[in-house]
């Protein structure tokens, strides 16, 4: 007889004890054949919903192959299947898209793929990023109309991580100016033109910290907002907060989804002092 955890079919006998023997057997078969399987299926679905699925190394490998050798449509379909099986949106962005982008970059550095291959793959990853943003909810808007300028330090060309940061800020309700191709001088001019609440700078290149310090100092000198908050991230900094502070930043964000939280905290702390 089919059971469901502590479910005891003797309960069925109790319910139908006063019925005729034939009728009791009919009810018992109905409970066993219809009700219990439905309860088991409901329990399985609840368990799947309660414990978000995780992205495996196999998922990452398959996604990399789809963006390198298949198409944006194939990559979209793959990611939507992950979302459909319960993978959280944040995990899709940080544990799939970001990891795949780094892995493909490593393949290029090892001469396993061409520059054209990488360019096509990154275009497809950006397309998937937009699809995932449309198909799943982001954070509720709560930044109160704050604005952020996002750019790179030292003319860095590794900008996918910055694209994730821009997406995170938009979903958090910030007004975002995304300038991955702007020079340090261009970013300084932009802070002179508009009173941004915060500036986020990414650096994956290996550059002398003196140059990084000079670029951040220039942003502060030219900014029309004298209380401008600057945060940094990227491979150059890793998780080294001391390095971030030493170059003149107000904080360090080691992942895209922590950046809006950090910026909110920095701007709110400054407002409390005023």
C-alpha positions in Angstrom: 0.0 0.0 0.0 1.3 3.5 -0.9 2.2 5.7 2.0 3.2 9.4 2.5 5.7 9.8 5.3 3.6 9.5 8.5 0.3 9.1 6.6 -1.3 5.9 7.8 -4.0 4.2 5.6 -5.6 3.0 8.9 -7.1 6.5 8.9 -9.0 5.6 5.9 -10.5 2.6 7.7 -11.5 4.8 10.5 -13.3 7.2 8.1 -15.1 4.4 6.3 -15.6 2.0 9.2 -19.4 2.5 9.2 -19.8 2.0 5.4 -20.5 -1.3 3.6 -17.4 -3.5 2.9 -17.7 -2.8 -0.9 -18.1 0.9 -0.5 -15.3 1.0 2.0 -12.9 -0.7 -0.4 -13.9 1.8 -3.1 -13.1 4.7 -0.9 -9.9 3.2 0.2 -8.8 2.6 -3.4 -9.7 6.1 -4.2 -7.6 7.5 -1.4 -4.7 5.3 -2.2 -4.8 5.8 -6.0 -5.8 9.5 -6.2 -5.3 11.4 -3.0 -2.0 10.0 -1.8 -0.2 10.5 -5.2 -1.5 14.0 -5.4 -0.2 14.7 -1.9 3.2 13.2 -2.8 3.4 15.4 -5.9 2.4 18.5 -3.9 5.1 17.7 -1.4 7.8 17.3 -4.1 6.8 20.6 -5.7 6.9 22.4 -2.3 10.3 20.9 -1.6 11.6 22.1 -5.0 10.2 25.6 -4.4 11.5 25.8 -0.8 15.1 24.9 -1.7 16.4 27.0 -4.6 18.3 25.0 -7.2 22.0 25.7 -7.5 24.1 26.2 -10.6 26.6 23.4 -11.1 29.9 23.4 -12.9 28.2 21.4 -15.7 25.6 24.2 -16.1 28.4 26.7 -16.5 30.2 24.6 -19.0 27.1 24.0 -21.1 26.3 27.7 -21.0 29.8 28.6 -22.1 29.5 26.3 -25.1 26.1 27.8 -26.0 27.3 31.4 -26.1 30.6 30.4 -27.9 29.3 28.1 -30.5 25.5 28.1 -30.7 23.3 31.3 -30.6 21.8 33.9 -28.3 18.5 32.1 -28.6 20.0 28.8 -27.4 21.7 30.6 -24.5 18.4 32.4 -23.6 16.5 29.1 -23.6 19.2 27.5 -21.4 19.0 30.2 -18.8 15.2 30.3 -18.8 15.3 26.5 -18.1 17.5 27.2 -15.1 15.1 29.9 -13.8 12.2 27.5 -14.4 13.8 24.9 -12.2 14.1 27.4 -9.3 17.5 28.9 -9.7 17.4 32.5 -8.2 18.0 35.4 -10.5 21.0 36.6 -8.5 22.6 33.1 -8.9 22.1 33.3 -12.7 24.0 36.6 -12.8 26.8 35.9 -10.4 27.3 32.1 -10.6 26.6 31.6 -14.3 27.0 34.7 -16.4 29.9 36.3 -14.5 31.7 32.9 -14.1 31.2 32.1 -17.8 32.6 35.5 -18.8 35.7 35.0 -16.7 36.2 31.5 -18.0 35.9 32.6 -21.6 38.3 35.4 -21.0 40.8 32.8 -19.6 40.3 30.7 -22.7 41.3 33.7 -24.8 44.4 34.4 -22.7 45.4 30.7 -23.2 44.8 31.1 -27.0 42.1 28.5 -27.0 39.6 30.9 -28.6 39.9 33.9 -30.9 39.2 37.5 -30.1 36.2 37.2 -32.5 34.9 34.2 -30.5 35.2 36.1 -27.3 33.4 39.2 -28.8 30.5 37.1 -30.1 30.2 35.3 -26.8 30.2 38.5 -24.7 27.5 40.0 -27.0 25.4 36.9 -26.4 26.0 37.0 -22.6 24.8 40.6 -22.6 21.7 39.5 -24.5 21.0 36.8 -21.9 21.5 39.4 -19.1 18.8 41.6 -20.6 16.5 38.5 -21.0 17.0 37.4 -17.4 16.3 41.0 -16.2 13.0 41.1 -18.2 11.9 37.6 -17.2 12.5 37.8 -13.4 11.9 40.4 -10.7 14.7 42.6 -9.5 15.0 44.6 -6.3 12.2 47.0 -5.5 13.0 50.6 -6.3 14.2 52.2 -3.0 17.1 54.5 -3.8 15.0 57.6 -3.7 16.1 58.9 -7.1 19.8 58.7 -6.3 22.3 58.7 -9.2 25.5 56.8 -9.9 28.2 57.1 -12.5 29.9 53.8 -13.4 33.2 53.6 -15.3 36.6 51.8 -15.4 40.0 52.7 -14.0 43.1 52.8 -16.1 41.2 52.3 -19.4 40.4 48.7 -18.5 38.8 46.6 -21.2 37.2 43.9 -18.9 33.8 45.5 -18.6 31.3 42.6 -18.2 31.4 42.8 -14.4 30.6 46.5 -14.6 27.6 45.7 -16.8 26.3 43.5 -14.0 26.8 46.3 -11.5 24.8 48.7 -13.8 22.0 46.2 -14.0 22.0 45.8 -10.2 21.8 49.6 -9.6 18.9 50.0 -12.1 16.9 47.2 -10.4 17.6 49.0 -7.1 16.0 52.2 -8.3 19.1 54.2 -9.1 19.5 56.5 -12.1 22.6 55.0 -13.8 25.1 56.5 -16.2 27.1 53.5 -17.6 30.3 54.7 -19.2 32.6 51.7 -19.7 34.5 53.4 -22.6 35.0 56.7 -20.9 38.6 57.9 -20.0 39.5 59.2 -16.6 39.3 62.8 -18.0 35.8 62.1 -19.4 34.6 60.7 -16.1 35.9 63.8 -14.3 34.1 66.1 -16.8 30.9 64.1 -16.1 31.1 64.7 -12.4 31.6 68.4 -13.1 28.5 68.4 -15.3 26.2 66.5 -13.0 25.9 66.1 -9.2 26.1 62.3 -8.9 25.6 60.8 -5.5 28.1 58.1 -6.1 30.8 56.9 -8.6 31.6 53.2 -9.0 34.9 52.3 -10.6 36.0 48.9 -11.8 39.7 47.8 -12.3 40.7 44.4 -13.5 44.0 45.6 -14.9 47.3 45.6 -13.1 48.1 49.3 -12.6 50.2 51.2 -10.1 48.1 52.3 -7.2 49.5 55.8 -7.6 47.7 56.2 -10.9 44.5 54.9 -9.4 44.7 57.3 -6.6 45.3 60.2 -9.0 42.2 59.3 -11.1 40.0 59.1 -8.0 41.4 62.4 -6.6 40.6 64.1 -9.9 37.0 62.9 -9.8 36.6 64.4 -6.3 38.2 67.7 -7.3 36.0 68.3 -10.3 32.7 67.0 -8.8 30.0 69.5 -8.3 28.9 67.3 -5.4 31.5 67.9 -2.7 30.1 64.9 -0.8 30.6 62.5 -3.7 31.0 58.9 -2.6 33.4 56.7 -4.6 33.5 52.9 -4.4 35.7 50.5 -6.3 35.7 46.8 -7.3 37.3 44.4 -9.8 40.2 42.0 -9.9 42.8 44.7 -9.0 41.2 45.0 -5.5 39.8 41.6 -4.9 38.6 41.6 -1.3 41.3 44.0 -0.1 39.5 46.8 1.6 42.7 48.4 2.8 43.9 48.7 -0.8 40.6 50.3 -1.7 40.9 52.9 1.1 44.5 53.5 0.3 43.7 54.8 -3.2 41.1 57.2 -1.8 37.9 55.1 -2.2 35.1 55.2 0.4 34.4 51.5 0.0 34.9 48.2 -1.8 32.3 46.1 -3.5 33.4 42.6 -4.3 30.2 41.6 -6.2 27.6 43.3 -8.4 24.7 42.8 -6.0 26.5 44.2 -3.0 27.3 47.5 -4.9 23.9 49.2 -4.5 23.8 48.2 -0.8 27.2 49.7 -0.3 26.4 52.9 -2.2 23.1 53.3 -0.3 24.9 52.9 3.0 27.7 55.4 2.1 25.2 58.1 0.8 22.9 57.6 3.7 25.8 58.0 6.2 26.8 61.2 4.5 23.3 62.6 4.6 23.1 61.8 8.3 26.1 64.1 8.9 24.6 67.0 7.1 
